[in-house]
Amino acid sequence: MKKSGLLHADLASLVASLGHGDLLVIGDAGLPAPPGVPCIDLAVTHGVPTFAQVLDAVLSEMQVESCAMANEASAALRALAPLPPRLVPHDTFKTESRTARAVVRTGEITPYANIALSAGVTF
């Protein structure tokens, strides 16, 4: 058993398998996973786990090159991004999510609490 880091087997495996430029979307409880894109559903109930908790856990193990958020996201949500996000309309965000390796669903119920993380390299 792992002692620390991502303990969810599917999520840990996904992050370990990401290559340069692969997209991982972390979303609120209402963000739909596009057809054909796997969904790792972590939602337990409203607010559990939070968007911030899942994002922090993923960022502890994922190298991020760039990220995107809906321009409708609040300033508080944008501040959680690991670097300044590219802002796009929410409909564009959902369209771009079709290219994601996976969507991670949280229990977050704050509107527009979604981020697309593009994997970077560590060298």
A tleap script that builds the chain and sets N, CA, C and O, in Angstrom:
source leaprc.protein.ff14SB
mol = sequence {
  NMET LYS LYS SER GLY LEU LEU HIE ALA ASP
  LEU ALA SER LEU VAL ALA SER LEU GLY HIE
  GLY ASP LEU LEU VAL ILE GLY ASP ALA GLY
  LEU PRO ALA PRO PRO GLY VAL PRO CYS ILE
  ASP LEU ALA VAL THR HIE GLY VAL PRO THR
  PHE ALA GLN VAL LEU ASP ALA VAL LEU SER
  GLU MET GLN VAL GLU SER CYS ALA MET ALA
  ASN GLU ALA SER ALA ALA LEU ARG ALA LEU
  ALA PRO LEU PRO PRO ARG LEU VAL PRO HIE
  ASP THR PHE LYS THR GLU SER ARG THR ALA
  ARG ALA VAL VAL ARG THR GLY GLU ILE THR
  PRO TYR ALA ASN ILE ALA LEU SER ALA GLY
  VAL THR CPHE
}
set mol.1.N position { 0.835 -1.186 0.000 }
set mol.1.CA position { 0.000 0.000 0.000 }
set mol.1.C position { 0.877 1.245 0.000 }
set mol.1.O position { 1.888 1.312 0.699 }
set mol.2.N position { 0.464 2.244 -0.810 }
set mol.2.CA position { 1.190 3.511 -0.830 }
set mol.2.C position { 1.056 4.204 0.523 }
set mol.2.O position { 0.022 4.105 1.183 }
set mol.3.N position { 2.105 4.899 0.923 }
set mol.3.CA position { 2.091 5.615 2.191 }
set mol.3.C position { 1.581 7.041 2.043 }
set mol.3.O position { 1.059 7.616 2.998 }
set mol.4.N position { 1.728 7.612 0.857 }
set mol.4.CA position { 1.347 9.013 0.683 }
set mol.4.C position { 1.024 9.281 -0.779 }
set mol.4.O position { 1.096 8.392 -1.627 }
set mol.5.N position { 0.670 10.514 -1.045 }
set mol.5.CA position { 0.341 10.897 -2.414 }
set mol.5.C position { -1.046 10.424 -2.791 }
set mol.5.O position { -1.899 10.209 -1.929 }
set mol.6.N position { -1.265 10.265 -4.073 }
set mol.6.CA position { -2.564 9.826 -4.567 }
set mol.6.C position { -2.785 8.366 -4.182 }
set mol.6.O position { -2.015 7.492 -4.580 }
set mol.7.N position { -3.830 8.106 -3.414 }
set mol.7.CA position { -4.130 6.744 -2.986 }
set mol.7.C position { -5.185 6.082 -3.870 }
set mol.7.O position { -5.268 4.855 -3.911 }
set mol.8.N position { -5.991 6.876 -4.577 }
set mol.8.CA position { -7.011 6.319 -5.464 }
set mol.8.C position { -6.286 5.644 -6.632 }
set mol.8.O position { -5.581 6.308 -7.393 }
set mol.9.N position { -6.457 4.343 -6.773 }
set mol.9.CA position { -5.673 3.570 -7.739 }
set mol.9.C position { -5.834 4.076 -9.171 }
set mol.9.O position { -4.844 4.211 -9.891 }
set mol.10.N position { -7.066 4.355 -9.592 }
set mol.10.CA position { -7.286 4.799 -10.969 }
set mol.10.C position { -6.659 6.174 -11.215 }
set mol.10.O position { -6.067 6.413 -12.268 }
set mol.11.N position { -6.791 7.065 -10.246 }
set mol.11.CA position { -6.240 8.410 -10.406 }
set mol.11.C position { -4.711 8.379 -10.385 }
set mol.11.O position { -4.063 9.057 -11.183 }
set mol.12.N position { -4.144 7.604 -9.485 }
set mol.12.CA position { -2.677 7.490 -9.424 }
set mol.12.C position { -2.136 6.903 -10.718 }
set mol.12.O position { -1.122 7.371 -11.236 }
set mol.13.N position { -2.801 5.888 -11.243 }
set mol.13.CA position { -2.374 5.268 -12.495 }
set mol.13.C position { -2.479 6.242 -13.658 }
set mol.13.O position { -1.588 6.301 -14.505 }
set mol.14.N position { -3.552 6.999 -13.701 }
set mol.14.CA position { -3.737 7.974 -14.772 }
set mol.14.C position { -2.618 9.009 -14.760 }
set mol.14.O position { -2.003 9.262 -15.795 }
set mol.15.N position { -2.348 9.608 -13.611 }
set mol.15.CA position { -1.314 10.640 -13.531 }
set mol.15.C position { 0.044 10.054 -13.913 }
set mol.15.O position { 0.830 10.702 -14.604 }
set mol.16.N position { 0.321 8.831 -13.465 }
set mol.16.CA position { 1.602 8.194 -13.802 }
set mol.16.C position { 1.733 7.927 -15.298 }
set mol.16.O position { 2.844 7.870 -15.825 }
set mol.17.N position { 0.611 7.765 -15.977 }
set mol.17.CA position { 0.661 7.426 -17.402 }
set mol.17.C position { 0.629 8.632 -18.332 }
set mol.17.O position { 0.754 8.465 -19.545 }
set mol.18.N position { 0.466 9.843 -17.801 }
set mol.18.CA position { 0.370 11.026 -18.648 }
set mol.18.C position { 1.679 11.302 -19.372 }
set mol.18.O position { 2.766 11.167 -18.811 }
set mol.19.N position { 1.544 11.690 -20.624 }
set mol.19.CA position { 2.692 12.117 -21.407 }
set mol.19.C position { 2.603 13.611 -21.669 }
set mol.19.O position { 1.590 14.248 -21.381 }
set mol.20.N position { 3.675 14.157 -22.219 }
set mol.20.CA position { 3.747 15.585 -22.484 }
set mol.20.C position { 2.566 16.036 -23.350 }
set mol.20.O position { 2.344 15.518 -24.445 }
set mol.21.N position { 1.826 17.000 -22.841 }
set mol.21.CA position { 0.700 17.565 -23.573 }
set mol.21.C position { -0.629 16.882 -23.317 }
set mol.21.O position { -1.666 17.391 -23.741 }
set mol.22.N position { -0.631 15.735 -22.632 }
set mol.22.CA position { -1.900 15.082 -22.308 }
set mol.22.C position { -2.732 15.973 -21.398 }
set mol.22.O position { -2.199 16.700 -20.560 }
set mol.23.N position { -4.033 15.907 -21.576 }
set mol.23.CA position { -4.957 16.770 -20.846 }
set mol.23.C position { -5.701 15.982 -19.783 }
set mol.23.O position { -6.227 14.903 -20.055 }
set mol.24.N position { -5.743 16.523 -18.573 }
set mol.24.CA position { -6.511 15.964 -17.467 }
set mol.24.C position { -7.463 17.049 -16.985 }
set mol.24.O position { -7.029 18.155 -16.662 }
set mol.25.N position { -8.755 16.745 -16.933 }
set mol.25.CA position { -9.753 17.709 -16.492 }
set mol.25.C position { -10.225 17.335 -15.097 }
set mol.25.O position { -10.573 16.183 -14.837 }
set mol.26.N position { -10.235 18.313 -14.204 }
set mol.26.CA position { -10.812 18.150 -12.874 }
set mol.26.C position { -12.042 19.045 -12.840 }
set mol.26.O position { -11.959 20.241 -13.117 }
set mol.27.N position { -13.182 18.455 -12.499 }
set mol.27.CA position { -14.415 19.212 -12.592 }
set mol.27.C position { -15.291 19.142 -11.357 }
set mol.27.O position { -15.101 18.314 -10.466 }
set mol.28.N position { -16.255 20.044 -11.343 }
set mol.28.CA position { -17.247 20.048 -10.280 }
set mol.28.C position { -18.233 18.902 -10.485 }
set mol.28.O position { -18.122 18.145 -11.450 }
set mol.29.N position { -19.187 18.779 -9.584 }
set mol.29.CA position { -20.136 17.664 -9.626 }
set mol.29.C position { -21.035 17.700 -10.850 }
set mol.29.O position { -21.626 16.680 -11.204 }
set mol.30.N position { -21.153 18.835 -11.499 }
set mol.30.CA position { -22.050 18.951 -12.640 }
set mol.30.C position { -21.389 18.898 -14.000 }
set mol.30.O position { -22.090 18.857 -15.011 }
set mol.31.N position { -20.062 18.897 -14.067 }
set mol.31.CA position { -19.386 18.892 -15.361 }
set mol.31.C position { -19.563 17.536 -16.034 }
set mol.31.O position { -19.189 16.512 -15.462 }
set mol.32.N position { -20.127 17.513 -17.239 }
set mol.32.CA position { -20.304 16.220 -17.907 }
set mol.32.C position { -18.980 15.719 -18.484 }
set mol.32.O position { -18.171 16.497 -18.991 }
set mol.33.N position { -18.780 14.409 -18.397 }
set mol.33.CA position { -17.645 13.802 -19.089 }
set mol.33.C position { -18.083 13.575 -20.521 }
set mol.33.O position { -19.119 12.951 -20.754 }
set mol.34.N position { -17.321 14.065 -21.486 }
set mol.34.CA position { -17.694 13.865 -22.885 }
set mol.34.C position { -17.769 12.373 -23.233 }
set mol.34.O position { -17.066 11.564 -22.628 }
set mol.35.N position { -18.608 12.008 -24.193 }
set mol.35.CA position { -18.679 10.601 -24.609 }
set mol.35.C position { -17.295 10.084 -25.006 }
set mol.35.O position { -16.559 10.735 -25.748 }
set mol.36.N position { -16.967 8.911 -24.499 }
set mol.36.CA position { -15.690 8.293 -24.827 }
set mol.36.C position { -14.533 8.696 -23.934 }
set mol.36.O position { -13.464 8.090 -24.005 }
set mol.37.N position { -14.724 9.714 -23.087 }
set mol.37.CA position { -13.666 10.137 -22.163 }
set mol.37.C position { -13.956 9.505 -20.805 }
set mol.37.O position { -15.026 9.727 -20.239 }
set mol.38.N position { -13.016 8.718 -20.276 }
set mol.38.CA position { -13.255 8.083 -18.979 }
set mol.38.C position { -13.485 9.122 -17.877 }
set mol.38.O position { -12.912 10.211 -17.894 }
set mol.39.N position { -14.337 8.752 -16.928 }
set mol.39.CA position { -14.613 9.615 -15.768 }
set mol.39.C position { -14.186 8.884 -14.510 }
set mol.39.O position { -14.651 7.779 -14.230 }
set mol.40.N position { -13.303 9.506 -13.761 }
set mol.40.CA position { -12.941 9.001 -12.442 }
set mol.40.C position { -13.799 9.774 -11.460 }
set mol.40.O position { -13.533 10.943 -11.179 }
set mol.41.N position { -14.820 9.131 -10.944 }
set mol.41.CA position { -15.824 9.797 -10.114 }
set mol.41.C position { -15.439 9.680 -8.646 }
set mol.41.O position { -15.517 8.605 -8.052 }
set mol.42.N position { -15.023 10.805 -8.072 }
set mol.42.CA position { -14.641 10.848 -6.659 }
set mol.42.C position { -15.746 11.424 -5.781 }
set mol.42.O position { -15.629 11.407 -4.556 }
set mol.43.N position { -16.827 11.938 -6.391 }
set mol.43.CA position { -17.889 12.611 -5.645 }
set mol.43.C position { -18.552 11.655 -4.660 }
set mol.43.O position { -18.942 10.544 -5.021 }
set mol.44.N position { -18.674 12.100 -3.417 }
set mol.44.CA position { -19.338 11.327 -2.376 }
set mol.44.C position { -20.684 11.964 -2.047 }
set mol.44.O position { -21.711 11.288 -1.980 }
set mol.45.N position { -20.656 13.278 -1.843 }
set mol.45.CA position { -21.852 14.062 -1.566 }
set mol.45.C position { -21.507 15.504 -1.888 }
set mol.45.O position { -20.359 15.798 -2.221 }
set mol.46.N position { -22.469 16.411 -1.798 }
set mol.46.CA position { -22.183 17.821 -2.089 }
set mol.46.C position { -20.995 18.293 -1.258 }
set mol.46.O position { -21.009 18.232 -0.028 }
set mol.47.N position { -19.977 18.762 -1.956 }
set mol.47.CA position { -18.808 19.325 -1.286 }
set mol.47.C position { -17.739 18.340 -0.878 }
set mol.47.O position { -16.710 18.751 -0.342 }
set mol.48.N position { -17.939 17.057 -1.107 }
set mol.48.CA position { -16.969 16.058 -0.668 }
set mol.48.C position { -16.592 15.155 -1.841 }
set mol.48.O position { -17.462 14.481 -2.393 }
set mol.49.N position { -15.330 15.124 -2.233 }
set mol.49.CA position { -14.255 16.038 -1.868 }
set mol.49.C position { -14.393 17.351 -2.635 }
set mol.49.O position { -15.087 17.431 -3.649 }
set mol.50.N position { -13.724 18.363 -2.130 }
set mol.50.CA position { -13.783 19.664 -2.792 }
set mol.50.C position { -12.878 19.691 -4.017 }
set mol.50.O position { -11.965 18.878 -4.165 }
set mol.51.N position { -13.160 20.639 -4.875 }
set mol.51.CA position { -12.321 20.879 -6.049 }
set mol.51.C position { -10.885 21.150 -5.605 }
set mol.51.O position { -9.943 20.583 -6.158 }
set mol.52.N position { -10.721 22.019 -4.601 }
set mol.52.CA position { -9.382 22.394 -4.136 }
set mol.52.C position { -8.615 21.193 -3.596 }
set mol.52.O position { -7.419 21.058 -3.855 }
set mol.53.N position { -9.287 20.319 -2.850 }
set mol.53.CA position { -8.620 19.143 -2.301 }
set mol.53.C position { -8.112 18.219 -3.404 }
set mol.53.O position { -6.980 17.739 -3.349 }
set mol.54.N position { -8.954 17.975 -4.401 }
set mol.54.CA position { -8.552 17.081 -5.488 }
set mol.54.C position { -7.454 17.726 -6.324 }
set mol.54.O position { -6.480 17.066 -6.685 }
set mol.55.N position { -7.604 19.009 -6.632 }
set mol.55.CA position { -6.582 19.704 -7.405 }
set mol.55.C position { -5.243 19.654 -6.676 }
set mol.55.O position { -4.223 19.351 -7.294 }
set mol.56.N position { -5.224 19.941 -5.392 }
set mol.56.CA position { -3.971 19.901 -4.621 }
set mol.56.C position { -3.334 18.512 -4.663 }
set mol.56.O position { -2.122 18.387 -4.834 }
set mol.57.N position { -4.153 17.472 -4.508 }
set mol.57.CA position { -3.625 16.105 -4.522 }
set mol.57.C position { -3.024 15.768 -5.877 }
set mol.57.O position { -1.944 15.180 -5.945 }
set mol.58.N position { -3.705 16.132 -6.950 }
set mol.58.CA position { -3.196 15.864 -8.295 }
set mol.58.C position { -1.911 16.652 -8.541 }
set mol.58.O position { -0.941 16.115 -9.076 }
set mol.59.N position { -1.907 17.927 -8.148 }
set mol.59.CA position { -0.725 18.757 -8.384 }
set mol.59.C position { 0.497 18.287 -7.601 }
set mol.59.O position { 1.629 18.603 -7.966 }
set mol.60.N position { 0.273 17.536 -6.532 }
set mol.60.CA position { 1.412 17.019 -5.766 }
set mol.60.C position { 2.200 15.982 -6.567 }
set mol.60.O position { 3.345 15.678 -6.229 }
set mol.61.N position { 1.590 15.434 -7.632 }
set mol.61.CA position { 2.250 14.392 -8.410 }
set mol.61.C position { 2.325 14.681 -9.900 }
set mol.61.O position { 2.996 13.954 -10.632 }
set mol.62.N position { 1.652 15.725 -10.365 }
set mol.62.CA position { 1.599 15.997 -11.805 }
set mol.62.C position { 2.378 17.256 -12.158 }
set mol.62.O position { 2.215 18.301 -11.529 }
set mol.63.N position { 3.230 17.139 -13.179 }
set mol.63.CA position { 3.921 18.300 -13.734 }
set mol.63.C position { 2.964 18.975 -14.719 }
set mol.63.O position { 2.510 18.341 -15.672 }
set mol.64.N position { 2.657 20.251 -14.497 }
set mol.64.CA position { 1.706 20.973 -15.341 }
set mol.64.C position { 2.442 22.007 -16.173 }
set mol.64.O position { 3.223 22.805 -15.655 }
set mol.65.N position { 2.177 21.979 -17.482 }
set mol.65.CA position { 2.784 22.927 -18.410 }
set mol.65.C position { 1.885 24.134 -18.632 }
set mol.65.O position { 2.363 25.261 -18.758 }
set mol.66.N position { 0.577 23.889 -18.679 }
set mol.66.CA position { -0.396 24.966 -18.870 }
set mol.66.C position { -1.738 24.483 -18.358 }
set mol.66.O position { -1.931 23.296 -18.093 }
set mol.67.N position { -2.666 25.428 -18.225 }
set mol.67.CA position { -3.999 25.052 -17.764 }
set mol.67.C position { -5.023 26.012 -18.355 }
set mol.67.O position { -4.693 27.106 -18.814 }
set mol.68.N position { -6.270 25.571 -18.327 }
set mol.68.CA position { -7.365 26.387 -18.835 }
set mol.68.C position { -8.542 26.299 -17.883 }
set mol.68.O position { -8.776 25.275 -17.241 }
set mol.69.N position { -9.274 27.397 -17.809 }
set mol.69.CA position { -10.496 27.473 -17.003 }
set mol.69.C position { -11.514 28.297 -17.771 }
set mol.69.O position { -11.175 29.057 -18.677 }
set mol.70.N position { -12.767 28.125 -17.386 }
set mol.70.CA position { -13.814 28.941 -17.993 }
set mol.70.C position { -13.674 30.378 -17.518 }
set mol.70.O position { -13.381 30.626 -16.348 }
set mol.71.N position { -13.886 31.331 -18.432 }
set mol.71.CA position { -13.783 32.732 -18.003 }
set mol.71.C position { -14.891 33.101 -17.035 }
set mol.71.O position { -14.832 34.162 -16.413 }
set mol.72.N position { -15.902 32.251 -16.891 }
set mol.72.CA position { -16.965 32.486 -15.908 }
set mol.72.C position { -16.532 32.118 -14.488 }
set mol.72.O position { -17.223 32.458 -13.527 }
set mol.73.N position { -15.404 31.432 -14.346 }
set mol.73.CA position { -14.913 31.042 -13.021 }
set mol.73.C position { -14.575 32.277 -12.199 }
set mol.73.O position { -14.073 33.272 -12.720 }
set mol.74.N position { -14.856 32.192 -10.924 }
set mol.74.CA position { -14.590 33.318 -10.024 }
set mol.74.C position { -13.088 33.535 -9.848 }
set mol.74.O position { -12.276 32.662 -10.152 }
set mol.75.N position { -12.746 34.711 -9.353 }
set mol.75.CA position { -11.343 35.025 -9.074 }
set mol.75.C position { -10.773 34.060 -8.036 }
set mol.75.O position { -9.601 33.693 -8.111 }
set mol.76.N position { -11.592 33.649 -7.072 }
set mol.76.CA position { -11.133 32.709 -6.049 }
set mol.76.C position { -10.779 31.360 -6.666 }
set mol.76.O position { -9.787 30.742 -6.279 }
set mol.77.N position { -11.579 30.902 -7.618 }
set mol.77.CA position { -11.264 29.642 -8.301 }
set mol.77.C position { -10.014 29.785 -9.156 }
set mol.77.O position { -9.160 28.898 -9.164 }
set mol.78.N position { -9.903 30.879 -9.864 }
set mol.78.CA position { -8.719 31.101 -10.710 }
set mol.78.C position { -7.440 31.109 -9.884 }
set mol.78.O position { -6.388 30.673 -10.351 }
set mol.79.N position { -7.535 31.607 -8.659 }
set mol.79.CA position { -6.364 31.684 -7.782 }
set mol.79.C position { -5.846 30.299 -7.392 }
set mol.79.O position { -4.699 30.174 -6.964 }
set mol.80.N position { -6.668 29.261 -7.530 }
set mol.80.CA position { -6.251 27.899 -7.197 }
set mol.80.C position { -5.392 27.268 -8.296 }
set mol.80.O position { -4.717 26.265 -8.063 }
set mol.81.N position { -5.421 27.852 -9.477 }
set mol.81.CA position { -4.676 27.298 -10.611 }
set mol.81.C position { -3.177 27.329 -10.318 }
set mol.81.O position { -2.689 28.259 -9.675 }
set mol.82.N position { -2.443 26.316 -10.789 }
set mol.82.CA position { -1.002 26.263 -10.511 }
set mol.82.C position { -0.197 27.326 -11.259 }
set mol.82.O position { 0.943 27.609 -10.892 }
set mol.83.N position { -0.774 27.909 -12.295 }
set mol.83.CA position { -0.176 29.009 -13.035 }
set mol.83.C position { -1.319 29.761 -13.702 }
set mol.83.O position { -2.430 29.235 -13.767 }
set mol.84.N position { -1.086 30.968 -14.198 }
set mol.84.CA position { -2.201 31.726 -14.771 }
set mol.84.C position { -2.924 30.921 -15.854 }
set mol.84.O position { -2.306 30.503 -16.833 }
set mol.85.N position { -4.234 30.702 -15.680 }
set mol.85.CA position { -4.954 29.881 -16.649 }
set mol.85.C position { -5.306 30.635 -17.922 }
set mol.85.O position { -5.515 31.848 -17.914 }
set mol.86.N position { -5.367 29.886 -19.010 }
set mol.86.CA position { -5.946 30.407 -20.253 }
set mol.86.C position { -7.454 30.400 -20.027 }
set mol.86.O position { -8.023 29.373 -19.658 }
set mol.87.N position { -8.089 31.522 -20.245 }
set mol.87.CA position { -9.527 31.642 -19.991 }
set mol.87.C position { -10.302 31.507 -21.292 }
set mol.87.O position { -9.996 32.164 -22.287 }
set mol.88.N position { -11.317 30.640 -21.266 }
set mol.88.CA position { -12.154 30.388 -22.436 }
set mol.88.C position { -13.611 30.370 -21.999 }
set mol.88.O position { -13.889 30.137 -20.822 }
set mol.89.N position { -14.550 30.608 -22.914 }
set mol.89.CA position { -15.963 30.462 -22.554 }
set mol.89.C position { -16.233 29.023 -22.079 }
set mol.89.O position { -15.583 28.079 -22.527 }
set mol.90.N position { -17.193 28.879 -21.176 }
set mol.90.CA position { -17.490 27.563 -20.596 }
set mol.90.C position { -17.832 26.526 -21.670 }
set mol.90.O position { -17.425 25.369 -21.562 }
set mol.91.N position { -18.564 26.926 -22.692 }
set mol.91.CA position { -18.892 25.989 -23.767 }
set mol.91.C position { -17.631 25.526 -24.500 }
set mol.91.O position { -17.536 24.363 -24.892 }
set mol.92.N position { -16.677 26.417 -24.683 }
set mol.92.CA position { -15.405 26.041 -25.298 }
set mol.92.C position { -14.641 25.089 -24.392 }
set mol.92.O position { -14.036 24.127 -24.865 }
set mol.93.N position { -14.668 25.353 -23.092 }
set mol.93.CA position { -14.015 24.464 -22.127 }
set mol.93.C position { -14.569 23.049 -22.257 }
set mol.93.O position { -13.810 22.081 -22.310 }
set mol.94.N position { -15.892 22.934 -22.310 }
set mol.94.CA position { -16.509 21.614 -22.434 }
set mol.94.C position { -16.134 20.945 -23.760 }
set mol.94.O position { -15.902 19.737 -23.800 }
set mol.95.N position { -16.076 21.720 -24.836 }
set mol.95.CA position { -15.678 21.166 -26.133 }
set mol.95.C position { -14.234 20.674 -26.080 }
set mol.95.O position { -13.939 19.578 -26.555 }
set mol.96.N position { -13.335 21.466 -25.510 }
set mol.96.CA position { -11.925 21.080 -25.416 }
set mol.96.C position { -11.729 19.862 -24.518 }
set mol.96.O position { -10.753 19.128 -24.676 }
set mol.97.N position { -12.652 19.639 -23.573 }
set mol.97.CA position { -12.566 18.486 -22.673 }
set mol.97.C position { -12.704 17.164 -23.414 }
set mol.97.O position { -12.375 16.108 -22.873 }
set mol.98.N position { -13.188 17.218 -24.647 }
set mol.98.CA position { -13.349 15.989 -25.447 }
set mol.98.C position { -12.011 15.335 -25.752 }
set mol.98.O position { -11.958 14.147 -26.072 }
set mol.99.N position { -10.921 16.108 -25.654 }
set mol.99.CA position { -9.594 15.554 -25.950 }
set mol.99.C position { -8.866 15.081 -24.690 }
set mol.99.O position { -7.717 14.645 -24.764 }
set mol.100.N position { -9.528 15.164 -23.542 }
set mol.100.CA position { -8.890 14.792 -22.276 }
set mol.100.C position { -8.670 13.285 -22.184 }
set mol.100.O position { -9.437 12.495 -22.733 }
set mol.101.N position { -7.625 12.910 -21.491 }
set mol.101.CA position { -7.409 11.487 -21.179 }
set mol.101.C position { -8.460 11.001 -20.204 }
set mol.101.O position { -8.866 9.839 -20.239 }
set mol.102.N position { -8.913 11.928 -19.301 }
set mol.102.CA position { -9.959 11.589 -18.340 }
set mol.102.C position { -10.507 12.862 -17.717 }
set mol.102.O position { -9.861 13.910 -17.717 }
set mol.103.N position { -11.716 12.741 -17.189 }
set mol.103.CA position { -12.328 13.785 -16.381 }
set mol.103.C position { -12.424 13.239 -14.962 }
set mol.103.O position { -12.905 12.125 -14.751 }
set mol.104.N position { -11.972 14.015 -14.002 }
set mol.104.CA position { -12.066 13.643 -12.597 }
set mol.104.C position { -13.204 14.458 -11.997 }
set mol.104.O position { -13.142 15.687 -11.956 }
set mol.105.N position { -14.234 13.776 -11.536 }
set mol.105.CA position { -15.414 14.436 -10.968 }
set mol.105.C position { -15.267 14.536 -9.456 }
set mol.105.O position { -15.036 13.539 -8.772 }
set mol.106.N position { -15.405 15.765 -8.947 }
set mol.106.CA position { -15.345 16.006 -7.509 }
set mol.106.C position { -16.765 16.211 -6.978 }
set mol.106.O position { -17.729 16.169 -7.741 }
set mol.107.N position { -16.885 16.425 -5.702 }
set mol.107.CA position { -18.181 16.727 -5.098 }
set mol.107.C position { -18.466 18.222 -5.045 }
set mol.107.O position { -19.465 18.647 -4.466 }
set mol.108.N position { -17.589 19.017 -5.648 }
set mol.108.CA position { -17.714 20.481 -5.615 }
set mol.108.C position { -19.022 20.930 -6.257 }
set mol.108.O position { -19.416 20.430 -7.310 }
set mol.109.N position { -19.687 21.881 -5.605 }
set mol.109.CA position { -20.932 22.413 -6.158 }
set mol.109.C position { -20.839 23.908 -6.458 }
set mol.109.O position { -21.857 24.557 -6.697 }
set mol.110.N position { -19.636 24.451 -6.445 }
set mol.110.CA position { -19.418 25.835 -6.853 }
set mol.110.C position { -19.436 25.888 -8.377 }
set mol.110.O position { -18.708 25.136 -9.025 }
set mol.111.N position { -20.254 26.762 -8.959 }
set mol.111.CA position { -20.307 26.830 -10.423 }
set mol.111.C position { -18.939 27.129 -11.047 }
set mol.111.O position { -18.167 27.944 -10.541 }
set mol.112.N position { -18.669 26.454 -12.143 }
set mol.112.CA position { -17.458 26.652 -12.954 }
set mol.112.C position { -16.166 26.254 -12.244 }
set mol.112.O position { -15.093 26.742 -12.600 }
set mol.113.N position { -16.251 25.380 -11.252 }
set mol.113.CA position { -15.061 24.883 -10.563 }
set mol.113.C position { -14.474 23.738 -11.394 }
set mol.113.O position { -14.581 22.567 -11.028 }
set mol.114.N position { -13.865 24.097 -12.496 }
set mol.114.CA position { -13.315 23.140 -13.449 }
set mol.114.C position { -11.978 23.661 -13.958 }
set mol.114.O position { -11.785 24.865 -14.131 }
set mol.115.N position { -11.062 22.732 -14.192 }
set mol.115.CA position { -9.764 23.108 -14.738 }
set mol.115.C position { -9.264 22.003 -15.654 }
set mol.115.O position { -9.444 20.819 -15.369 }
set mol.116.N position { -8.643 22.391 -16.740 }
set mol.116.CA position { -7.976 21.454 -17.646 }
set mol.116.C position { -6.481 21.645 -17.477 }
set mol.116.O position { -5.956 22.738 -17.689 }
set mol.117.N position { -5.802 20.577 -17.094 }
set mol.117.CA position { -4.366 20.606 -16.844 }
set mol.117.C position { -3.643 19.907 -17.985 }
set mol.117.O position { -3.948 18.757 -18.302 }
set mol.118.N position { -2.702 20.582 -18.594 }
set mol.118.CA position { -1.890 19.990 -19.655 }
set mol.118.C position { -0.571 19.530 -19.045 }
set mol.118.O position { 0.142 20.310 -18.414 }
set mol.119.N position { -0.259 18.258 -19.240 }
set mol.119.CA position { 0.936 17.682 -18.629 }
set mol.119.C position { 2.211 18.243 -19.246 }
set mol.119.O position { 2.328 18.401 -20.461 }
set mol.120.N position { 3.144 18.532 -18.378 }
set mol.120.CA position { 4.464 18.985 -18.807 }
set mol.120.C position { 5.471 17.871 -18.624 }
set mol.120.O position { 5.104 16.719 -18.389 }
set mol.121.N position { 6.727 18.214 -18.729 }
set mol.121.CA position { 7.812 17.256 -18.489 }
set mol.121.C position { 8.677 17.771 -17.351 }
set mol.121.O position { 8.697 18.968 -17.062 }
set mol.122.N position { 9.385 16.862 -16.712 }
set mol.122.CA position { 10.216 17.243 -15.574 }
set mol.122.C position { 11.681 17.395 -15.951 }
set mol.122.O position { 12.536 17.534 -15.076 }
set mol.123.N position { 11.974 17.370 -17.231 }
set mol.123.CA position { 13.363 17.520 -17.676 }
set mol.123.C position { 13.454 18.576 -18.730 }
set mol.123.O position { 14.542 18.852 -19.234 }
savepdb mol mol.pdb
quit
